[in-house]
Amino acid sequence: MHRLQHLANRSLIAGVFDQSPALVRTKARETACLVQSIRLKTQGPVEQYGLKRFSTAEATVILRENGKMREKTLTMDTLNPQVKAVEYAVRGPIVTKAGDIERGLQQGQKHPFTEVIKANIGDSHAMGQKPITFLRQVVALCSFPELLNSPSFPEDAKQRARRILQGCGGQSLGSYSASQGVDCIRQDVAVYIEQRDKGVPADWDNIYLTTGASDGIVSILKMLVSGQGRSRSGVMIPIPQYPLYSAAISELEAVQINYYLDEDNCWALDINELHRAYQAAKEHCHPRVICIINPGNPTGQVQSRKCIEEVLHFAYEENLFVMSDEVYQDNVYSADLQFHSFKKVLYEMGPEYFNTVELASFHSTSKGYSGECGFRGGYMEVLNLDLAVKAQLVKLLSVRLCPPVSGQAAMDVIVNPPLPHEPSYLQFHKEKSAVLGALAEKAQMTEQTLNTVPGIKCNPVQGAMYAFPRIFIPPRAVEEAKSLGMSPDMMYCLRLLEETGICLVPGSGFGQREGTYHFRMTILPTTEKLKVLLEKLRDFHIKFLKEYASLEEPKR
């Protein structure tokens, strides 16, 4: 208690030493009384109460009276400027506003609608998609091994759970795994890749399990960014792009190099545009990496094999590291298209390419047919990495210890699903086909419906989970948006939310050519809810045109 009184005296009187001796004595008496009060209220050893003894209203008042309130260490002035530069439209201000409106509806506030329809993010389960039974069974068995004795679970699910648990420390999902992930799961990923790519060899030592695909993408970018000024690393990304890329580039202080997808050609990647962007960027940075999203987010295009080959040849010639975001590889809806992995095409281009081009490809539990976003499971396969650099990658990954082991287990089920001879196969196949079939129908319905609306043009949704239509915004509305300090498509989406309850993301959050406007919407709501969304969107857009364009017919 003597130490307590000494500390209290020192902290509470320190601010008054520049005042009169009489005032100092008065403050000292007040402090002594305060300490005595604390002693009476908190009998027991100092360790029992710790600093709670000093968290009193009286102490705060004394400090405030003497103008010695502690200033914040972290303010907008002291915040890392790279953090301030980060933008992530998928969870941006429109979504924040949608949350406010949703809470208001729950509290009885009146709006022209009864619910908020969130079509802003690719969160399948939040939109009503049911989990794949087999996946949840395996993860449940891993999480609670006592269920392995239950007759309610099929034997193939139990076999997978036992194998995963045997690879975990203490045979528990609650233990850390190796930084690269559980060995047997990495081995299963390698087998999956080899089967997917029709026999192209895959080495499980090149597989790294990640916290969703995002974790792997950011880790690889961290490895690639270096230099200063004109030698600073440049990262080529498609426009439109998934905002993870622009956000990570800002945070890492890299240089963003935009190459524009061809909207008039169903968002195809034009090799001439890659050369244009590369040559222009060389004047102010050192281009070192090219990022591809296939199938595309937000554009929904599926790259042809010829296009992929051209990109890989371009990367070979310009000595670029290739990052291939392939999280939507199961989401291809056009009957005349198919997914081609960058790795398979690279292999087919011959040893000169396959043994030299550095390639990282990414996959995730969050998309596909499972939609298990919350598990945060994913993997990356990294080819042709320098051995010394590979050791540095493992070191970097070890800083975050390991990805969630439950997410690793979920990833294992996706790459190691039931086989035709196993008891869970029929139900698994039925559930998977139902999810992908429904998405294909909704992709077609979204495209067809939007293209009936004057002033909206939507390319075919070939894959992924989104439509990215171009919208006509009349000049008067453009001017009004500028006067409000916001992009025209932001104003459009904000008006849409406030008047209909539909939450979309403005195209400006993904990047777009100057003078064009878009929005991104998911095709994930149930078929009935998606019909309602599209009808409301059509009515809103026509009303918007009438308000700002005086019924002039927009150009398509």
C-alpha positions in Angstrom: 0.0 0.0 0.0 3.0 2.3 0.6 3.9 1.7 -3.0 0.3 2.4 -4.1 0.3 5.7 -2.3 3.7 6.7 -3.8 2.5 5.9 -7.3 -0.7 7.8 -6.8 1.1 10.8 -5.4 3.5 10.8 -8.3 0.9 10.5 -11.0 -1.7 12.9 -9.6 0.6 15.7 -8.4 3.0 15.7 -11.3 0.9 18.2 -13.2 0.8 20.9 -10.4 4.5 21.4 -9.6 4.6 24.6 -11.6 1.9 26.1 -9.3 2.0 27.7 -5.9 3.3 25.7 -2.9 -0.1 26.2 -1.2 -1.9 24.7 -4.1 0.5 21.8 -4.3 -0.1 21.1 -0.6 -3.9 21.2 -1.2 -3.6 18.8 -4.1 -1.4 16.5 -2.0 -4.0 16.4 0.7 -6.7 15.7 -1.9 -4.5 12.9 -3.2 -4.0 11.4 0.2 -7.7 11.4 0.8 -8.3 9.7 -2.6 -5.7 7.0 -1.8 -7.3 6.4 1.6 -10.7 6.1 -0.2 -9.2 3.6 -2.6 -7.7 1.6 0.2 -11.1 1.3 1.9 -12.9 0.3 -1.3 -10.3 -2.2 -2.5 -9.0 -4.2 0.4 -6.4 -6.8 -0.7 -3.1 -7.0 -2.5 -2.2 -4.6 -5.3 -2.0 -7.5 -7.8 -5.7 -8.3 -7.3 -6.8 -5.0 -8.6 -3.9 -3.8 -10.7 -4.5 -0.5 -12.5 -8.2 -0.6 -11.8 -7.4 1.3 -8.6 -6.4 4.3 -10.6 -9.3 4.2 -13.0 -11.5 6.5 -10.9 -13.7 9.4 -11.8 -11.8 11.5 -9.2 -8.5 10.9 -10.8 -9.8 11.7 -14.2 -11.3 15.0 -12.9 -8.0 16.0 -11.3 -6.0 15.3 -14.5 -8.5 17.2 -16.7 -8.5 20.2 -14.3 -4.8 20.5 -14.8 -4.9 20.2 -18.6 -2.8 17.0 -18.6 -5.2 14.6 -20.4 -3.3 12.1 -22.4 -3.2 12.7 -26.1 -3.9 9.9 -28.6 -0.8 8.1 -29.9 -2.6 7.1 -33.1 -4.5 9.8 -35.0 -5.3 10.4 -38.6 -2.1 12.6 -38.7 0.1 9.8 -37.3 -1.7 6.9 -39.1 0.4 5.0 -41.7 -0.4 6.8 -44.9 -0.5 3.5 -46.8 -3.4 2.4 -44.7 -5.3 5.6 -45.5 -4.7 4.9 -49.2 -6.3 1.5 -49.0 -9.9 1.2 -50.4 -12.1 -1.9 -50.5 -15.3 -1.1 -52.3 -16.9 -4.5 -51.6 -17.3 -3.5 -48.0 -17.3 0.2 -48.6 -19.6 3.1 -47.7 -22.6 1.7 -49.6 -22.5 -1.5 -47.5 -22.1 0.6 -44.3 -25.2 2.5 -45.3 -27.1 -0.7 -46.0 -26.2 -2.0 -42.5 -27.6 1.2 -41.0 -30.9 0.9 -43.0 -31.2 -2.8 -42.0 -30.9 -2.0 -38.3 -33.4 0.8 -38.8 -35.9 -1.6 -40.3 -35.5 -3.9 -37.4 -36.2 -1.0 -35.0 -39.4 -0.1 -36.9 -38.2 2.8 -39.1 -40.2 3.3 -42.2 -38.7 2.8 -45.7 -40.2 2.2 -49.2 -39.2 -1.5 -48.8 -39.3 -4.2 -46.1 -35.8 -5.7 -46.5 -32.3 -4.9 -47.7 -31.2 -7.3 -50.5 -27.4 -7.5 -50.2 -26.0 -8.4 -53.7 -22.7 -6.7 -53.0 -20.5 -9.6 -52.0 -19.9 -13.2 -53.0 -21.1 -14.7 -49.8 -23.1 -17.7 -50.9 -24.4 -18.9 -47.5 -25.5 -15.4 -46.5 -27.6 -15.5 -49.6 -29.3 -18.7 -48.6 -27.1 -21.4 -50.2 -27.1 -24.6 -48.2 -23.8 -26.2 -47.1 -22.6 -29.3 -48.9 -23.4 -32.1 -46.4 -20.3 -34.2 -46.9 -18.0 -31.2 -46.3 -19.8 -30.3 -43.0 -19.8 -33.9 -41.9 -16.0 -34.2 -42.3 -15.3 -30.9 -40.5 -17.7 -31.8 -37.7 -16.0 -35.1 -37.2 -12.6 -33.4 -37.1 -13.9 -30.8 -34.7 -15.6 -33.3 -32.3 -13.9 -36.7 -32.8 -16.3 -38.4 -30.4 -18.7 -38.3 -33.3 -16.5 -40.9 -35.1 -18.4 -43.5 -33.0 -21.8 -42.2 -34.2 -23.7 -44.3 -36.8 -25.2 -41.1 -38.2 -22.1 -40.3 -40.2 -21.1 -42.2 -43.3 -17.9 -44.3 -43.3 -16.2 -42.3 -46.1 -16.6 -39.0 -44.1 -15.1 -40.8 -41.1 -12.1 -42.1 -43.1 -11.3 -38.6 -44.3 -11.6 -37.1 -40.8 -9.4 -39.8 -39.3 -6.7 -39.1 -41.9 -6.8 -35.4 -41.3 -6.7 -35.8 -37.5 -3.7 -38.2 -37.8 -1.9 -35.3 -39.5 -2.6 -32.9 -36.7 -0.6 -32.4 -33.6 -2.1 -34.4 -30.8 -4.7 -35.6 -33.4 -6.6 -32.4 -32.7 -7.9 -29.7 -35.0 -7.1 -27.3 -32.2 -3.3 -27.7 -32.6 -1.1 -25.6 -34.8 -0.1 -27.1 -38.1 3.1 -26.5 -40.0 3.2 -23.1 -41.5 2.7 -24.5 -45.0 -0.3 -26.5 -43.7 -1.1 -30.1 -42.8 1.1 -32.4 -44.9 -1.6 -34.9 -45.9 -3.9 -32.1 -47.0 -1.1 -30.6 -49.1 -0.6 -34.0 -50.6 -4.3 -34.2 -51.4 -4.2 -30.8 -53.1 -1.3 -32.0 -55.3 -3.3 -35.1 -56.4 -6.3 -32.9 -57.1 -4.3 -30.5 -59.3 -2.7 -33.4 -61.2 -6.2 -34.9 -61.9 -7.6 -31.5 -62.8 -4.8 -30.9 -65.3 -5.0 -34.3 -66.9 -1.7 -35.6 -65.6 0.4 -32.5 -65.4 2.8 -33.3 -62.4 2.2 -31.6 -59.1 4.7 -31.6 -56.2 3.1 -31.2 -52.8 6.2 -29.4 -51.6 5.1 -26.5 -53.9 1.7 -26.4 -52.2 1.0 -23.9 -49.4 -2.3 -23.8 -47.5 -3.5 -20.3 -46.9 -6.2 -18.3 -45.0 -8.4 -18.1 -48.1 -6.9 -17.1 -51.4 -6.4 -13.5 -50.2 -3.7 -14.5 -47.7 -1.6 -16.2 -50.4 -2.0 -13.4 -52.9 -0.9 -10.8 -50.3 2.0 -13.0 -49.2 3.3 -13.4 -52.8 3.0 -9.6 -53.4 5.0 -8.9 -50.3 7.8 -11.0 -51.7 7.7 -9.2 -55.0 7.6 -5.6 -53.9 11.0 -3.8 -53.6 13.0 -0.8 -54.9 12.5 2.9 -54.8 11.5 5.6 -57.3 11.7 4.3 -60.9 13.0 1.0 -59.7 9.9 0.4 -57.5 8.0 -2.8 -58.3 5.1 -2.5 -60.7 2.1 -4.8 -60.5 0.0 -5.3 -63.6 -3.7 -5.8 -62.7 -6.8 -6.1 -64.9 -9.3 -3.2 -64.9 -11.9 -3.9 -63.8 -10.3 -5.8 -60.9 -11.1 -7.3 -57.5 -10.2 -4.5 -55.0 -8.0 -6.8 -53.0 -5.3 -6.2 -55.6 -5.4 -2.4 -55.5 -5.7 -2.4 -51.7 -2.6 -4.6 -51.3 -0.6 -2.6 -53.8 -1.4 0.6 -51.9 -0.6 -0.9 -48.6 2.8 -2.2 -49.9 3.6 1.0 -51.7 4.0 -0.8 -55.0 3.0 0.8 -58.4 -0.3 -0.2 -59.9 -0.2 -0.8 -63.6 -3.6 -1.0 -65.2 -4.4 -3.0 -68.2 -8.0 -2.7 -69.5 -10.2 -5.7 -70.4 -12.1 -5.3 -73.6 -15.8 -4.7 -72.7 -16.9 -4.7 -76.3 -15.4 -8.2 -76.7 -17.0 -9.8 -73.6 -14.3 -8.5 -71.3 -11.6 -10.4 -73.2 -7.9 -9.8 -72.4 -6.2 -8.2 -75.4 -2.5 -9.0 -75.6 -1.9 -5.6 -77.4 -3.3 -3.9 -74.3 -0.8 -5.7 -72.1 2.1 -4.5 -74.3 0.7 -0.9 -74.1 0.4 -0.9 -70.3 3.8 -2.5 -69.9 5.7 0.0 -72.1 4.0 3.0 -70.5 4.8 1.7 -67.0 8.5 1.2 -67.7 8.9 5.0 -67.7 8.2 5.3 -64.0 8.6 1.8 -62.4 9.9 -1.7 -62.8 7.1 -4.0 -63.9 7.7 -7.3 -62.1 4.4 -9.2 -61.9 1.2 -9.7 -63.8 -2.1 -10.7 -62.1 -4.9 -12.5 -63.9 -8.3 -13.3 -62.5 -9.9 -16.3 -64.4 -12.9 -16.7 -64.4 -13.1 -12.9 -63.9 -14.2 -10.9 -60.9 -16.1 -8.6 -61.3 -16.6 -9.2 -65.0 -17.5 -12.9 -65.2 -15.5 -13.7 -68.3 -13.7 -17.0 -68.9 -10.3 -16.7 -70.7 -9.7 -18.8 -73.7 -6.7 -21.1 -73.9 -5.2 -19.0 -76.7 -5.4 -15.9 -74.5 -3.7 -17.7 -71.6 -0.9 -18.9 -73.9 -0.4 -15.3 -75.1 -0.2 -14.0 -71.5 2.3 -16.7 -70.5 4.4 -15.9 -73.6 4.3 -12.2 -72.7 5.4 -13.0 -69.1 8.2 -15.2 -70.4 9.5 -12.5 -72.8 9.3 -9.7 -70.2 10.5 -11.7 -67.3 7.3 -11.2 -65.2 6.1 -13.3 -62.3 2.6 -14.6 -63.0 -0.2 -14.6 -60.4 -3.2 -16.6 -61.5 -6.3 -16.1 -59.3 -8.4 -19.2 -60.1 -10.9 -19.3 -57.2 -13.9 -19.5 -59.6 -12.5 -22.5 -61.6 -15.7 -24.5 -60.8 -18.0 -21.6 -61.8 -18.2 -21.8 -65.6 -21.7 -21.6 -67.0 -21.3 -21.1 -70.8 -21.6 -24.5 -72.5 -19.0 -23.7 -75.1 -16.4 -22.6 -72.6 -14.2 -24.4 -70.1 -11.7 -23.5 -67.5 -8.0 -23.8 -68.4 -5.5 -23.5 -65.6 -2.5 -21.4 -66.2 -0.3 -24.2 -65.0 -1.7 -26.7 -67.5 -1.3 -24.3 -70.4 2.2 -23.5 -69.3 3.1 -27.2 -69.2 1.7 -27.7 -72.7 3.9 -24.8 -74.0 6.9 -27.0 -73.4 9.8 -27.3 -70.9 11.4 -24.0 -71.9 8.3 -22.3 -70.4 7.2 -24.8 -67.8 10.6 -24.9 -66.1 11.3 -21.2 -66.1 8.2 -19.0 -65.8 7.5 -18.3 -62.1 3.8 -18.9 -61.5 1.6 -18.8 -58.3 -2.0 -20.0 -58.7 -4.7 -19.7 -56.0 -7.8 -21.5 -55.0 -10.3 -21.2 -52.1 -13.1 -22.8 -50.2 -15.1 -19.6 -50.4 -16.4 -19.9 -54.0 -17.0 -22.8 -56.4 -20.0 -24.9 -55.3 -19.2 -25.0 -51.6 -19.3 -21.2 -50.8 -17.6 -21.8 -47.4 -16.4 -18.3 -47.0 -16.2 -18.3 -43.2 -13.8 -21.2 -43.0 -11.1 -19.1 -44.7 -9.6 -22.1 -46.4 -7.4 -21.9 -49.4 -4.2 -22.9 -51.1 -1.5 -21.7 -53.5 0.8 -23.6 -55.8 4.1 -21.8 -56.5 6.3 -23.0 -59.4 9.9 -22.3 -60.3 10.7 -20.3 -57.2 14.4 -19.8 -56.4 15.3 -22.2 -53.6 16.7 -19.5 -51.4 13.5 -17.4 -52.0 11.4 -20.4 -51.2 12.9 -20.6 -47.8 12.1 -16.9 -47.3 8.5 -17.5 -48.3 8.2 -20.3 -45.6 9.7 -17.8 -43.1 7.2 -15.2 -44.1 4.3 -17.6 -43.8 5.6 -18.8 -40.4 5.0 -15.3 -38.9 1.3 -16.0 -39.0 2.0 -19.5 -37.5 -0.5 -21.4 -39.7 -3.9 -21.0 -41.5 -7.0 -22.0 -39.6 -6.8 -25.8 -39.4 -10.6 -26.1 -39.7 -10.3 -24.2 -43.0 -7.6 -26.6 -44.1 -9.9 -29.5 -43.4 -12.6 -27.9 -45.5 -10.1 -27.4 -48.3 -9.2 -31.1 -48.1 -12.9 -32.1 -48.8 -13.0 -29.8 -51.8 -9.9 -31.4 -53.4 -10.8 -34.9 -52.1 -14.6 -35.3 -52.5 -16.4 -38.6 -52.4 -15.6 -41.1 -55.2 -18.3 -42.9 -57.3 -17.9 -46.1 -55.3 -18.2 -44.4 -51.9 -21.5 -44.1 -49.9 -21.6 -40.3 -49.9 -21.1 -39.8 -53.6 -24.7 -39.7 -54.9 -25.8 -37.1 -52.3 -22.6 -35.0 -52.9 -23.0 -35.1 -56.6 -26.6 -34.1 -56.4 -25.9 -31.2 -54.1 -22.9 -29.9 -56.2 -24.9 -30.2 -59.4 -27.9 -28.4 -57.9 -25.7 -25.4 -56.8 -23.8 -25.0 -60.1 -27.0 -25.6 -62.1 -28.9 -22.9 -60.2 -26.0 -20.5 -60.7 -25.9 -21.1 -64.4 -29.7 -20.4 -64.7 -29.3 -17.2 -62.6 -26.4 -16.1 -64.7 -28.5 -16.3 -67.8 -31.5 -14.8 -66.3 -29.5 -11.8 -65.0 -27.9 -11.1 -68.3 -31.2 -11.4 -70.3 -33.2 -9.3 -67.9 -30.7 -6.5 -67.6 -30.4 -6.3 -71.4 -34.1 -5.5 -71.6 -33.7 -2.3 -69.6 -33.0 0.9 -71.6 -29.7 2.3 -70.7 -28.2 -1.0 -69.3 -25.9 -3.3 -71.3 -24.7 -6.5 -69.7 -22.2 -8.9 -71.2 -22.8 -12.7 -70.9 -22.0 -13.9 -67.4 -19.7 -16.7 -68.5 -18.5 -17.6 -65.1 -17.8 -16.6 -61.5 -20.7 -15.1 -59.5 -21.2 -11.6 -60.7 -22.7 -9.4 -63.4 -20.8 -6.1 -64.2 -23.3 -4.2 -66.5 -22.6 -0.8 -68.1 -25.2 1.8 -67.1 -26.1 5.0 -68.9 -26.0 7.9 -66.4 -27.4 11.1 -67.9 -25.2 14.2 -68.0 -27.4 16.0 -65.5 -26.9 13.2 -63.0 -23.1 13.2 -63.6 -23.0 16.9 -62.8 -25.1 16.4 -59.7 -22.8 13.6 -58.5 -19.7 15.8 -59.1 -21.3 18.6 -57.1 -21.8 16.1 -54.2 -18.2 15.0 -54.4 -18.9 11.5 -55.4 -18.6 9.3 -58.5 -21.7 9.1 -60.6 -22.1 5.4 -60.2 -21.7 5.8 -56.4 -24.6 8.3 -56.4 -26.6 5.9 -58.5 -26.0 2.9 -56.2 -26.7 5.1 -53.1 -30.0 6.2 -54.6 -30.8 2.6 -55.5 -30.2 1.5 -51.9 -32.3 4.3 -50.4 -35.2 3.8 -52.7 -35.3 0.1 -53.2 -33.2 -1.6 -50.5 -30.9 -3.2 -53.1 -27.2 -3.1 -52.1 -24.8 -3.1 -55.1 -21.2 -1.9 -55.5 -20.4 1.0 -57.9 -18.1 0.1 -60.8 -15.7 2.9 -59.7 -14.7 0.6 -56.8 -13.3 -1.9 -59.3 -11.9 0.4 -61.9 -13.4 1.3 -65.3 -12.5 3.3 -68.4 -12.9 7.0 -68.1 -16.5 8.1 -68.9 -18.1 4.7 -68.4 -20.2 3.6 -65.4 -21.0 0.2 -64.0 -22.1 -1.6 -61.0 -21.3 -5.1 -59.7 -24.0 -7.4 -58.5 -23.9 -11.0 -57.3 -26.1 -13.7 -58.9 -26.2 -15.5 -55.5 -29.7 -14.5 -54.1 -32.3 -17.2 -54.5 -34.1 -17.3 -57.8 -37.2 -15.7 -56.5 -35.3 -13.0 -54.6 -33.1 -12.4 -57.7 -36.2 -11.9 -59.8 -37.5 -9.3 -57.3 -34.1 -7.6 -57.3 -34.0 -7.4 -61.1 -37.5 -6.0 -61.3 -36.8 -3.4 -58.7 -33.6 -2.5 -60.5 -35.4 -2.1 -63.8 -38.1 0.1 -62.4 -35.5 2.3 -60.6 -33.3 2.7 -63.6 -36.2 3.8 -65.8 -37.3 6.2 -63.1 -33.7 7.5 -62.8 -33.5 8.1 -66.6 -36.8 10.0 -66.6 -35.7 12.2 -63.7 -32.4 13.2 -65.2 -32.7 12.7 -68.9 -36.1 14.1 -69.6 -37.2 10.8 -71.2 -34.4 11.0 -73.8 -33.6 7.6 -75.2 -30.1 6.5 -74.0 -27.6 5.1 -76.4 -27.0 1.4 -76.0 
